[in-house]
Amino acid sequence: MAFWWPILVLVFAYAVCRFLLMLIPPNVPSIDVDASDILDGNQKEENSFIYIPPRGRTQQQEKKVQCYEPATMKYLGFFPALSPAEVKDRVTQARKAQKVWAKSSFKQRRQFLRILLKYIIEHQELICEVSSRDTGKTMVDASLGEIMTTCEKITWLLSEGEQWLKPEYRSSGRSMLHKRAKVEFFPLGVVGAIVSWNYPFHNIFNPMLAAVFSGNSIVIKVSENASWSGCFYFRIIQAALAAVGAPENLVDIITGFAETGEALVSSVDKVIFVGSPGVGKMIMKSAANTLVPVTLELGGKDAFIVCEDVDVPHVAQIAVRAALQSSGQNCAGAERFYVHKDIYSSFVSEVAKIVKSVSAGPPLSGRYDMGAICLQEHSDKLQNLVNDAIDKGAVIEARGSFGHLGEGAVDQYFPPTILVNVNHTMKLMQEETFGPIMPIMKFSTDEEAVELANDCRYGLGCAVFSGSQRRAKEITSQIHCGVAAVNDFASSYMCQSLPFGGVKDSGFGRFAGVEGLRACCLAKAVVEDRWWPYIKTKIPKPIQYPVSENGFEFQQSLVAALYGLNIWDRLRALVNVLKMLSEQTTTSSKRSE
């Protein structure tokens, strides 16, 4: 006891000190970000008209990116569509800044993150309102998908980021026992990110945080459908960078259409793309010209599987939330629902009751569960998918309602809809919907559920519910996707220590976690002498130039001594190695005489 007592006292004292340090608030400066022109509610008269984008033709011929509120079609303004030459100039400036930032300390990088975190927490309503106005999502959805995920990522980087970027020591193997092997992580240079509109805040901050913390600069092309919010969020990043003395142009936001994105891909050292499979393939083709690494987070058609032994009301509530999370202003969410035949009727009845209580409307003018669809003409696509399903035998079980949309409202809303009697011949079960449609299909066995879930060209995520966790885990393990939740939905994305990404047409590469952080780095393998200068690598005499007659025999014995499966065979081979070395030494001595 006399031996352990001092150790226990030291451990207790250390724990008390750590606790007391936690009570001392860190010294994090506040930043001032001008938002007077964002939410003053008094836009200039020329910017207050109802904006209706031209239907049936692309905007890519325009020199400006026009911005408007999907919920009200109120005009927000415009941003320039940058030319390829302008993009390359921005990348050049970012490259100069990166060379300075690569020498920054982790202490400086952590302070940058703390300043951002402080601002986000203190300005949640502002950030969510900007996101809501630009994409049509509700304030609650903005908080869940924009604020919480970003705060979680920052917190994880503060806690573990430096640890995963330090040199990682590996085993040196049998033939290199006298060596020390490690992996060192160096920034790649300029990261180029092309991000989608559905999470304008988080989709900017997600790649930016990983890139900057790992010592890179980053140039982000925001979606033409969410440029207004993206350019405001850029002000937050600029203010935080200035507060820590980071070089100007370390982070840049660019706006434009396809040619703007193409110019970015051809100029950077790493490409991150969030969008559709079709555009993802074009990104890969373009990146092949410069052989830069690519991370693609593409479409999703996530399966939601419900076994017969669940708490139906509980899972039904989660299912509706998962379906409405794919309402055109959020993520792809769950888009295929498979329910065991024994509870099919009761489950459908329960979700129908919930959906009928759901209302859609302008998110900032009332307490609506759903807002507007961000993309122009997307409601037409959704209706076409529903019509195709009905033509093939599907039945609309229930629909939600609309709130007060206003007399001049355009077709930017789609009611939450439940469809039954669906099957995989319907486009609704195969194509990415990105809308508040809930097709429910029954299954009889776990094997059938797995087969249905895998019968899709997408492989982003899945959710499996069962009263038996072992059963749910067994089903989950057989579904070919990159993200899985057992008895929950989308919970993995709130664990920012985990990688996020898909397979098949959902893309490849990973965001978040150790994998996402290190994907912004050059992983360099380094081998050095373990006990230098006392032990150095020396080429054995039999294989020195000119190679001796028994050089190959020596190599055979050396391989057997190092890697033989039987200890006695290895010892015999070692004896041969030592014998040949001795003979070689004797021969050399005689020659020297």
C-alpha positions as CSV (number, residue, x, y, z in Angstrom):
1,M,0.0,0.0,0.0
2,A,2.9,2.3,0.8
3,F,4.0,2.0,-2.9
4,W,0.5,2.8,-4.4
5,W,-0.4,5.6,-2.1
6,P,1.7,8.3,-3.7
7,I,0.6,7.3,-7.2
8,L,-3.1,7.5,-6.1
9,V,-2.5,11.0,-4.7
10,L,-0.8,12.2,-7.9
11,V,-3.7,10.8,-10.1
12,F,-6.3,12.4,-7.9
13,A,-4.4,15.8,-7.9
14,Y,-4.1,15.6,-11.7
15,A,-7.8,14.9,-12.1
16,V,-8.7,17.9,-9.8
17,C,-6.4,20.2,-11.8
18,R,-7.9,19.1,-15.1
19,F,-11.4,19.8,-13.6
20,L,-10.4,23.2,-12.4
21,L,-8.9,24.0,-15.8
22,M,-12.2,23.1,-17.4
23,L,-13.9,25.8,-15.2
24,I,-11.6,28.5,-16.6
25,P,-13.2,29.8,-19.8
26,P,-10.7,30.0,-22.7
27,N,-9.7,33.4,-24.0
28,V,-11.5,33.5,-27.3
29,P,-12.0,36.9,-29.0
30,S,-15.3,37.9,-30.6
31,I,-15.6,38.8,-34.2
32,D,-17.8,41.4,-35.8
33,V,-19.5,40.3,-39.0
34,D,-21.6,42.9,-40.9
35,A,-25.1,41.5,-41.5
36,S,-26.9,44.8,-41.9
37,D,-27.6,44.2,-45.6
38,I,-28.8,40.6,-45.0
39,L,-31.7,40.7,-42.6
40,D,-32.7,44.3,-42.4
41,G,-36.0,43.5,-44.2
42,N,-35.8,46.7,-46.2
43,Q,-34.2,45.9,-49.5
44,K,-34.0,48.5,-52.2
45,E,-37.1,48.8,-54.3
46,E,-35.4,47.4,-57.4
47,N,-34.5,44.3,-55.4
48,S,-37.9,43.6,-54.0
49,F,-39.8,42.2,-57.0
50,I,-40.9,38.7,-57.5
51,Y,-38.2,36.9,-59.3
52,I,-39.2,34.0,-61.7
53,P,-36.2,32.3,-63.3
54,P,-36.7,31.5,-67.0
55,R,-38.1,28.0,-67.4
56,G,-36.8,25.5,-70.0
57,R,-33.3,27.0,-70.4
58,T,-30.1,27.0,-68.4
59,Q,-28.7,30.1,-66.7
60,Q,-25.2,29.2,-67.7
61,Q,-25.1,31.7,-70.5
62,E,-25.7,34.5,-68.0
63,K,-22.8,36.5,-66.6
64,K,-24.5,36.8,-63.2
65,V,-25.8,34.3,-60.6
66,Q,-29.3,35.5,-59.8
67,C,-30.4,34.8,-56.2
68,Y,-34.0,34.6,-54.8
69,E,-35.9,33.1,-51.9
70,P,-37.5,29.8,-52.9
71,A,-40.4,30.3,-50.4
72,T,-41.5,33.7,-51.6
73,M,-39.5,34.2,-54.9
74,K,-38.3,37.5,-53.4
75,Y,-35.2,38.7,-55.3
76,L,-32.0,38.7,-53.1
77,G,-29.5,40.1,-55.6
78,F,-26.8,38.6,-57.8
79,F,-23.1,37.6,-57.8
80,P,-20.7,37.4,-60.7
81,A,-20.2,34.2,-62.7
82,L,-16.4,34.0,-62.6
83,S,-14.5,33.2,-65.8
84,P,-11.8,30.5,-66.0
85,A,-9.1,33.1,-65.9
86,E,-10.6,34.7,-62.8
87,V,-10.8,31.3,-61.1
88,K,-7.2,30.5,-61.8
89,D,-6.1,33.9,-60.4
90,R,-8.0,33.1,-57.2
91,V,-6.3,29.7,-56.9
92,T,-2.9,31.4,-57.4
93,Q,-3.6,33.7,-54.5
94,A,-4.8,30.8,-52.4
95,R,-1.6,28.9,-53.2
96,K,0.6,31.8,-52.0
97,A,-1.4,32.0,-48.7
98,Q,-1.1,28.2,-48.2
99,K,2.7,28.3,-48.2
100,V,2.5,30.7,-45.2
101,W,-0.3,28.9,-43.4
102,A,1.5,25.5,-43.8
103,K,4.0,26.8,-41.2
104,S,1.3,27.8,-38.7
105,S,1.0,26.0,-35.3
106,F,-1.8,23.8,-34.2
107,K,-2.4,26.4,-31.4
108,Q,-3.1,29.0,-34.0
109,R,-5.4,26.7,-35.9
110,R,-7.3,25.7,-32.8
111,Q,-7.9,29.3,-32.0
112,F,-9.4,29.8,-35.4
113,L,-11.8,27.0,-34.7
114,R,-12.7,28.4,-31.3
115,I,-13.5,31.8,-32.7
116,L,-15.8,30.2,-35.3
117,L,-17.5,28.1,-32.7
118,K,-18.1,31.1,-30.5
119,Y,-19.6,33.1,-33.3
120,I,-21.8,30.2,-34.4
121,I,-23.2,29.6,-30.9
122,E,-23.9,33.2,-30.4
123,H,-25.5,33.8,-33.8
124,Q,-27.5,30.6,-34.4
125,E,-30.7,32.4,-35.4
126,L,-28.9,34.6,-37.9
127,I,-27.2,31.6,-39.6
128,C,-30.4,29.5,-39.7
129,E,-32.4,32.4,-41.0
130,V,-30.0,33.0,-43.8
131,S,-30.0,29.3,-44.7
132,S,-33.8,29.3,-44.5
133,R,-34.2,32.3,-46.8
134,D,-31.8,30.9,-49.4
135,T,-33.0,27.3,-49.5
136,G,-36.5,27.3,-48.2
137,K,-35.8,25.0,-45.2
138,T,-37.3,25.5,-41.8
139,M,-35.4,27.0,-38.9
140,V,-35.5,23.7,-37.0
141,D,-34.1,21.8,-40.0
142,A,-31.4,24.4,-40.4
143,S,-30.4,24.0,-36.8
144,L,-30.3,20.2,-37.0
145,G,-28.4,20.0,-40.2
146,E,-26.4,23.2,-40.3
147,I,-25.5,24.2,-36.8
148,M,-25.3,21.0,-34.8
149,T,-23.2,19.1,-37.3
150,T,-20.8,22.0,-37.8
151,C,-20.4,22.5,-34.1
152,E,-19.8,18.8,-33.6
153,K,-17.1,18.8,-36.3
154,I,-15.3,21.8,-34.8
155,T,-15.4,20.2,-31.3
156,W,-14.0,16.9,-32.7
157,L,-11.1,18.8,-34.4
158,L,-10.3,20.7,-31.3
159,S,-10.2,17.5,-29.3
160,E,-8.6,15.0,-31.6
161,G,-7.5,16.8,-34.8
162,E,-3.8,17.4,-33.9
163,Q,-3.5,13.8,-32.6
164,W,-4.4,12.4,-36.0
165,L,-2.1,14.7,-38.0
166,K,1.0,13.9,-35.9
167,P,3.5,11.3,-37.3
168,E,2.1,7.8,-36.8
169,Y,4.7,5.1,-36.0
170,R,4.3,1.7,-37.7
171,S,6.0,-1.6,-37.3
172,S,9.3,-1.9,-39.2
173,G,9.1,-5.6,-40.0
174,R,11.6,-8.4,-39.5
175,S,14.2,-7.3,-42.0
176,M,14.2,-3.7,-40.8
177,L,14.3,-4.2,-37.0
178,H,17.1,-1.6,-36.8
179,K,14.9,1.0,-38.5
180,R,12.0,3.2,-37.3
181,A,9.0,3.4,-39.6
182,K,6.4,6.2,-39.6
183,V,3.9,8.1,-41.6
184,E,4.0,11.8,-41.8
185,F,1.1,14.0,-42.9
186,F,1.7,17.1,-45.0
187,P,-0.8,19.5,-46.5
188,L,-1.6,18.9,-50.2
189,G,-1.7,22.6,-51.1
190,V,-4.9,24.1,-52.5
191,V,-8.1,22.1,-52.0
192,G,-10.9,22.9,-54.4
193,A,-14.5,22.1,-53.3
194,I,-17.7,22.3,-55.3
195,V,-20.6,22.0,-52.9
196,S,-24.3,21.6,-53.2
197,W,-27.1,23.9,-52.1
198,N,-29.0,21.7,-49.6
199,Y,-26.8,22.6,-46.6
200,P,-25.3,26.0,-47.6
201,F,-23.6,26.5,-44.2
202,H,-22.4,23.1,-43.4
203,N,-21.4,22.2,-46.9
204,I,-19.0,25.2,-46.9
205,F,-17.7,24.7,-43.4
206,N,-17.3,20.9,-43.6
207,P,-14.5,20.8,-46.2
208,M,-13.1,24.2,-45.1
209,L,-12.5,23.1,-41.5
210,A,-10.6,19.9,-42.5
211,A,-8.6,21.7,-45.2
212,V,-7.5,24.6,-43.1
213,F,-6.8,22.6,-39.9
214,S,-4.5,20.3,-41.9
215,G,-2.5,23.2,-43.3
216,N,-4.2,23.7,-46.7
217,S,-5.9,26.6,-48.4
218,I,-9.2,26.1,-50.0
219,V,-11.3,27.6,-52.8
220,I,-15.0,26.7,-52.6
221,K,-17.4,27.1,-55.5
222,V,-20.9,27.4,-54.0
223,S,-24.0,26.3,-55.8
224,E,-25.7,28.8,-58.1
225,N,-28.8,27.9,-56.1
226,A,-27.3,29.0,-52.8
227,S,-24.8,31.7,-53.6
228,W,-26.4,34.4,-51.5
229,S,-26.0,32.6,-48.2
230,G,-22.6,31.2,-49.1
231,C,-21.2,34.6,-49.7
232,F,-22.5,35.8,-46.4
233,Y,-21.0,32.8,-44.5
234,F,-17.7,33.7,-46.2
235,R,-17.7,36.9,-44.2
236,I,-17.7,34.8,-41.0
237,I,-14.7,32.8,-42.1
238,Q,-12.8,35.9,-43.3
239,A,-13.3,37.6,-39.9
240,A,-12.1,34.5,-38.0
241,L,-9.0,34.2,-40.1
242,A,-8.2,37.8,-39.7
243,A,-8.5,37.5,-35.9
244,V,-5.8,34.8,-35.8
245,G,-3.5,36.6,-38.2
246,A,-3.9,34.1,-41.0
247,P,-2.8,35.1,-44.5
248,E,-5.4,36.7,-46.8
249,N,-7.0,34.5,-49.4
250,L,-6.4,31.3,-47.4
251,V,-10.1,30.6,-47.9
252,D,-12.0,31.9,-50.9
253,I,-15.6,31.5,-52.1
254,I,-16.3,31.7,-55.8
255,T,-19.6,31.9,-57.7
256,G,-20.6,30.8,-61.2
257,F,-21.8,28.0,-63.3
258,A,-20.3,24.9,-65.0
259,E,-17.2,26.6,-66.5
260,T,-16.4,28.1,-63.2
261,G,-16.3,24.7,-61.6
262,E,-14.3,23.2,-64.5
263,A,-11.7,25.8,-64.1
264,L,-11.4,25.1,-60.4
265,V,-11.0,21.4,-60.9
266,S,-8.1,21.9,-63.4
267,S,-6.2,24.3,-61.0
268,V,-6.2,22.7,-57.6
269,D,-4.3,19.9,-55.8
270,K,-7.4,18.1,-54.4
271,V,-11.0,18.1,-55.5
272,I,-14.0,17.6,-53.2
273,F,-17.4,17.5,-54.9
274,V,-20.9,17.2,-53.5
275,G,-23.6,16.8,-56.1
276,S,-25.1,14.5,-58.6
277,P,-23.5,11.3,-60.1
278,G,-23.6,12.8,-63.6
279,V,-21.6,15.8,-62.7
280,G,-19.4,13.7,-60.5
281,K,-18.3,11.6,-63.5
282,M,-17.5,14.8,-65.4
283,I,-15.4,16.0,-62.4
284,M,-13.5,12.7,-62.4
285,K,-12.9,13.0,-66.2
286,S,-11.5,16.5,-65.8
287,A,-9.4,15.7,-62.8
288,A,-7.8,12.8,-64.7
289,N,-6.0,15.4,-66.8
290,T,-4.0,16.6,-63.8
291,L,-4.2,13.4,-61.8
292,V,-5.4,15.1,-58.6
293,P,-7.2,13.1,-55.9
294,V,-11.0,13.3,-55.9
295,T,-13.6,12.8,-53.2
296,L,-17.1,12.4,-54.5
297,E,-20.2,12.6,-52.3
298,L,-23.0,12.0,-54.7
299,G,-26.7,10.9,-54.7
300,G,-28.5,8.7,-52.2
301,K,-31.5,6.5,-52.1
302,D,-31.2,5.2,-48.5
303,A,-33.2,2.2,-47.4
304,F,-35.2,2.3,-44.2
305,I,-36.0,-1.2,-43.0
306,V,-38.6,-1.9,-40.2
307,C,-38.9,-5.4,-38.7
308,E,-42.1,-6.7,-37.1
309,D,-40.8,-6.6,-33.6
310,V,-40.5,-2.8,-33.2
311,D,-42.4,-0.1,-31.3
312,V,-44.5,1.0,-34.3
313,P,-45.4,4.5,-33.1
314,H,-41.8,5.3,-32.1
315,V,-40.3,4.1,-35.4
316,A,-43.1,5.7,-37.4
317,Q,-42.2,9.1,-36.0
318,I,-38.5,8.6,-37.0
319,A,-39.5,7.4,-40.4
320,V,-41.6,10.5,-41.2
321,R,-38.7,12.7,-40.0
322,A,-36.3,10.7,-42.3
323,A,-38.7,11.1,-45.2
324,L,-39.3,14.8,-44.8
325,Q,-35.5,15.3,-44.4
326,S,-35.4,14.6,-48.1
327,S,-38.0,17.3,-48.8
328,G,-36.0,19.1,-51.4
329,Q,-34.2,21.5,-49.1
330,N,-32.3,19.0,-47.0
331,C,-30.2,15.9,-47.5
332,A,-31.2,12.9,-49.6
333,G,-32.6,11.2,-46.4
334,A,-34.4,7.9,-46.4
335,E,-36.2,7.4,-49.8
336,R,-37.2,3.7,-49.7
337,F,-39.2,2.2,-46.8
338,Y,-39.4,-1.6,-46.4
339,V,-41.8,-2.8,-43.7
340,H,-42.4,-6.4,-42.5
341,K,-45.7,-7.7,-43.8
342,D,-47.0,-8.5,-40.2
343,I,-47.0,-4.8,-39.2
344,Y,-47.4,-3.2,-42.7
345,S,-50.9,-2.1,-42.2
346,S,-50.4,-0.7,-38.7
347,F,-47.2,1.1,-39.7
348,V,-48.8,2.7,-42.8
349,S,-51.7,3.8,-40.6
350,E,-49.4,5.4,-38.1
351,V,-47.2,7.3,-40.5
352,A,-50.4,8.4,-42.4
353,K,-51.7,9.9,-39.2
354,I,-48.4,11.8,-38.7
355,V,-48.1,13.0,-42.3
356,K,-51.7,14.3,-42.4
357,S,-50.7,16.7,-39.6
358,V,-47.7,18.0,-41.4
359,S,-48.0,21.4,-43.1
360,A,-45.8,23.1,-45.6
361,G,-45.4,26.9,-46.1
362,P,-43.0,29.8,-46.1
363,P,-40.7,28.8,-43.3
364,L,-40.2,32.3,-41.8
365,S,-43.9,33.3,-41.9
366,G,-45.3,30.6,-39.6
367,R,-44.5,27.4,-37.7
368,Y,-44.5,25.0,-40.6
369,D,-43.0,21.5,-40.6
370,M,-41.7,22.0,-44.2
371,G,-40.6,24.9,-46.3
372,A,-40.3,25.4,-50.0
373,I,-38.4,23.3,-52.5
374,C,-35.2,25.1,-53.4
375,L,-34.8,24.0,-57.1
376,Q,-37.0,25.6,-59.7
377,E,-39.2,23.0,-61.6
378,H,-38.3,20.3,-59.1
379,S,-41.9,19.9,-58.0
380,D,-42.7,18.9,-61.7
381,K,-40.1,16.1,-61.4
382,L,-41.6,14.9,-58.1
383,Q,-45.1,14.8,-59.6
384,N,-43.8,12.8,-62.6
385,L,-42.4,10.2,-60.3
386,V,-45.7,10.0,-58.4
387,N,-47.6,9.7,-61.7
388,D,-45.3,6.9,-62.9
389,A,-45.8,5.0,-59.7
390,I,-49.6,5.4,-59.9
391,D,-49.6,4.3,-63.5
392,K,-47.9,1.1,-62.3
393,G,-50.2,0.3,-59.5
394,A,-49.2,2.5,-56.5
395,V,-51.8,4.2,-54.4
396,I,-51.6,7.5,-52.5
397,E,-52.3,6.7,-48.9
398,A,-52.1,10.1,-47.4
399,R,-50.8,13.7,-48.1
400,G,-49.9,16.6,-45.9
401,S,-51.3,20.1,-46.3
402,F,-50.2,23.6,-47.4
403,G,-50.2,26.6,-45.2
404,H,-50.9,30.2,-46.5
405,L,-48.7,30.5,-49.5
406,G,-49.9,33.9,-50.7
407,E,-51.7,34.8,-53.9
408,G,-48.6,35.3,-56.0
409,A,-46.8,32.1,-54.9
410,V,-45.3,30.0,-57.7
411,D,-45.0,26.2,-57.8
412,Q,-42.2,25.8,-55.2
413,Y,-44.1,23.4,-52.8
414,F,-44.9,19.8,-52.8
415,P,-47.1,18.1,-50.2
416,P,-45.6,15.3,-48.1
417,T,-47.0,12.1,-49.7
418,I,-47.3,8.5,-48.7
419,L,-47.5,5.8,-51.4
420,V,-48.3,2.1,-50.9
421,N,-48.4,-0.9,-53.3
422,V,-45.0,0.2,-54.7
423,N,-42.4,-2.0,-56.3
424,H,-39.0,-1.8,-57.9
425,T,-40.3,-1.3,-61.5
426,M,-41.3,2.2,-60.5
427,K,-38.9,5.1,-61.0
428,L,-39.8,6.3,-57.5
429,M,-37.9,3.3,-56.1
430,Q,-34.8,3.6,-58.2
431,E,-34.2,7.3,-58.9
432,E,-33.1,9.9,-56.4
433,T,-36.2,11.7,-55.3
434,F,-35.0,14.6,-53.2
435,G,-38.5,15.3,-52.1
436,P,-41.1,14.6,-49.3
437,I,-42.4,11.3,-50.8
438,M,-42.6,8.2,-48.7
439,P,-43.0,5.0,-50.7
440,I,-43.6,2.0,-48.4
441,M,-43.1,-1.6,-49.6
442,K,-43.6,-4.8,-47.6
443,F,-41.2,-7.7,-47.1
444,S,-41.5,-11.2,-45.7
445,T,-38.0,-12.3,-44.6
446,D,-34.8,-10.6,-43.6
447,E,-33.1,-12.0,-46.7
448,E,-35.7,-10.3,-48.9
449,A,-35.3,-7.0,-47.1
450,V,-31.5,-7.1,-47.7
451,E,-32.1,-8.1,-51.4
452,L,-34.5,-5.1,-51.8
453,A,-32.1,-2.7,-50.1
454,N,-29.2,-3.7,-52.3
455,D,-31.3,-3.6,-55.5
456,C,-30.3,0.0,-56.2
457,R,-27.5,1.8,-58.0
458,Y,-26.9,4.1,-55.0
459,G,-25.2,3.1,-51.8
460,L,-25.0,6.0,-49.4
461,G,-26.7,4.9,-46.2
462,C,-29.3,2.8,-44.5
463,A,-31.3,2.5,-41.3
464,V,-32.5,-0.8,-39.8
465,F,-35.0,-1.2,-36.9
466,S,-35.7,-4.3,-34.9
467,G,-36.5,-5.2,-31.3
468,S,-33.4,-7.4,-31.4
469,Q,-30.2,-5.3,-31.8
470,R,-28.4,-8.4,-32.9
471,R,-30.9,-8.9,-35.7
472,A,-30.7,-5.3,-36.8
473,K,-26.9,-5.5,-36.9
474,E,-27.0,-8.6,-38.9
475,I,-29.3,-7.1,-41.6
476,T,-27.2,-3.8,-41.6
477,S,-24.0,-5.7,-42.1
478,Q,-25.3,-7.2,-45.4
479,I,-26.4,-3.9,-46.9
480,H,-23.8,-2.4,-49.4
481,C,-23.5,1.2,-48.3
482,G,-21.1,3.6,-46.7
483,V,-23.1,4.8,-43.6
484,A,-25.4,2.7,-41.5
485,A,-27.6,3.3,-38.4
486,V,-28.9,0.5,-36.1
487,N,-32.3,1.4,-34.5
488,D,-31.8,5.0,-35.5
489,F,-31.6,7.3,-38.5
490,A,-28.6,9.5,-39.6
491,S,-27.0,9.3,-36.2
492,S,-23.6,8.5,-37.7
493,Y,-23.3,12.0,-39.1
494,M,-23.4,13.5,-35.6
495,C,-20.4,11.3,-34.7
496,Q,-17.8,13.4,-36.6
497,S,-15.1,10.9,-35.6
498,L,-16.7,8.7,-38.3
499,P,-16.1,8.9,-42.0
500,F,-19.0,9.8,-44.2
501,G,-19.5,8.7,-47.8
502,G,-20.9,6.1,-50.1
503,V,-20.3,3.4,-52.7
504,K,-21.6,2.7,-56.2
505,D,-23.3,5.8,-57.7
506,S,-23.1,7.5,-54.3
507,G,-19.4,8.1,-54.9
508,F,-16.2,7.3,-53.0
509,G,-13.8,8.8,-50.6
510,R,-14.8,10.1,-47.2
511,F,-15.6,13.3,-45.4
512,A,-15.3,13.7,-41.6
513,G,-13.4,11.6,-39.2
514,V,-9.7,10.6,-39.4
515,E,-10.2,9.5,-43.0
516,G,-11.6,12.9,-44.1
517,L,-9.0,14.9,-42.3
518,R,-6.1,12.8,-43.7
519,A,-7.6,12.9,-47.1
520,C,-6.5,16.5,-47.2
521,C,-2.9,15.4,-46.6
522,L,0.0,13.8,-48.4
523,A,0.7,10.6,-46.4
524,K,4.5,10.3,-46.6
525,A,6.2,7.0,-45.5
526,V,9.5,7.7,-43.7
527,V,12.1,5.2,-42.6
528,E,15.1,6.2,-40.4
529,D,17.8,4.5,-38.4
530,R,16.6,3.5,-35.0
531,W,19.9,3.5,-33.2
532,W,21.9,5.9,-35.4
533,P,24.9,6.3,-35.5
534,Y,25.7,3.1,-33.6
535,I,23.9,0.7,-36.0
536,K,23.7,1.6,-39.8
537,T,22.5,-0.2,-42.8
538,K,25.3,-2.2,-44.4
539,I,25.0,-4.3,-47.6
540,P,26.1,-7.9,-46.8
541,K,29.4,-8.9,-48.6
542,P,27.8,-11.7,-50.7
543,I,25.6,-9.2,-52.5
544,Q,28.0,-6.2,-52.7
545,Y,29.2,-5.3,-56.2
546,P,30.6,-7.3,-57.8
547,V,28.1,-9.9,-56.6
548,S,29.7,-13.2,-55.4
549,E,29.0,-16.6,-56.9
550,N,26.9,-17.6,-54.0
551,G,25.0,-14.3,-53.9
552,F,21.6,-15.8,-54.8
553,E,22.1,-18.7,-52.4
554,F,22.8,-16.2,-49.7
555,Q,19.5,-14.4,-50.5
556,Q,17.5,-17.6,-50.4
557,S,18.9,-18.4,-47.0
558,L,18.3,-14.9,-45.8
559,V,14.6,-15.0,-46.9
560,A,14.1,-18.3,-45.2
561,A,15.7,-17.1,-42.0
562,L,13.5,-14.0,-41.8
563,Y,10.2,-15.4,-43.0
564,G,10.2,-19.2,-42.7
565,L,7.0,-20.6,-41.0
566,N,8.9,-23.1,-38.8
567,I,11.3,-21.8,-36.2
568,W,13.8,-24.7,-36.8
569,D,13.8,-24.0,-40.5
570,R,14.5,-20.4,-39.8
571,L,17.4,-21.3,-37.4
572,R,18.9,-23.6,-40.0
573,A,18.7,-20.9,-42.6
574,L,20.3,-18.4,-40.2
575,V,23.2,-20.8,-39.7
576,N,23.7,-20.9,-43.5
577,V,23.6,-17.1,-43.7
578,L,26.2,-16.7,-40.9
579,K,28.3,-19.4,-42.6
580,M,28.3,-17.7,-46.0
581,L,29.1,-14.3,-44.3
582,S,32.0,-15.9,-42.5
583,E,33.3,-17.5,-45.7
584,Q,33.1,-14.3,-47.5
585,T,35.0,-12.5,-44.8
586,T,37.7,-15.1,-44.9
587,T,38.0,-15.0,-48.7
588,S,38.3,-11.2,-48.6
589,S,41.0,-11.3,-45.9
590,K,43.1,-13.8,-48.0
591,R,42.8,-11.5,-51.0
592,S,43.9,-8.5,-49.1
593,E,47.0,-10.5,-47.9
